[in-house]
Amino acid sequence: MYRKVCIELLQELFDALPKKDRDILGKFYGVFGFEKTSLKEIGMYHMMKESAVEKAKERAVTKLKKAIRVAGCRSGGMFIV
């Protein structure tokens, strides 16, 4: 039950990210209905260099981690933040 709640919370927090952040994270990790995609392909789609996509991905991960901390869904080893 706890896992389901945290996954639902993660989906909600993911959905609250800006569209570009959702697209980059979703495609890179292949989650929430996105097909796993390489940095190169993501960069081509967004007209960005791979290095810029990597930096954008890291910023988006940081935003998501911060949102998870604020939401308080960390115990039980569900998320590494």
N, C-alpha and C positions, 0 to 999 in steps of 0.2 A: 504494500500500500504506500509506504513512504517513498519508494522508488518511483511509483507512478505519479505521485504528487510532485516530486522534484523534476521529473521529465516534463510534466505539464507546465510547471513553473519555468523551466528552461525554455520551452517552446514560446511561452508568453513573453519572456525577456528577449529572446531572439527576435520575435516578431516586432518588438518595440524598437529595435535597432533601425537606423536609417537603411533605406532600400539597398544602397550600394554595399554597405557593410554586411547585410543579410546575404546578398548575392555572392560576395567574395567568400564569406565563411561557409555558407551553405554549399557552394560549389567545391571549395577546397577540401572540406571534410566529408562531403557527400551525405549531408544530413537534411532532415525536414523536407524531403521531396526533391532535393537537388541531386543531380548526378555528379559524382566525384570527377573533378576536372583539374588539370595541371595549372600551375601558376602562369605558364606561357599562354594557355588557352584563355584563362581569365583575363590576362593582360590584353590579349587581342580583342576580346569582347568589349572591354572598358577603355581601349586605346591607351594602355598604360604599359610601362616597362615592367618586367618581372620583379625587379627590385622594388618598384613603387607598389606593386600588388602585395609583395611580402610585408612591406611597412604598413600598408593599409590593413592587411590581415592582422598584424600584431596589435595595431591600435584598436581594431574591432574586438579582438579577444580581450584586451584590457578593459574595454567598455563593458563587455559581457561579464567578466569576472567581478568588476565593481558592482554591477547590478545584482549579481548572485550574492555577494557579501551583504549588500543592503537588504535583500530579500530574506537573508538568514537561512538559506537552505544549503548548509555546508556539512553538517554532522553526518556521521555514518559513512564517510568517505565517498559520497556520491559525486562530489565535484572537487577537483583540485584547483584551489584558488590561491 
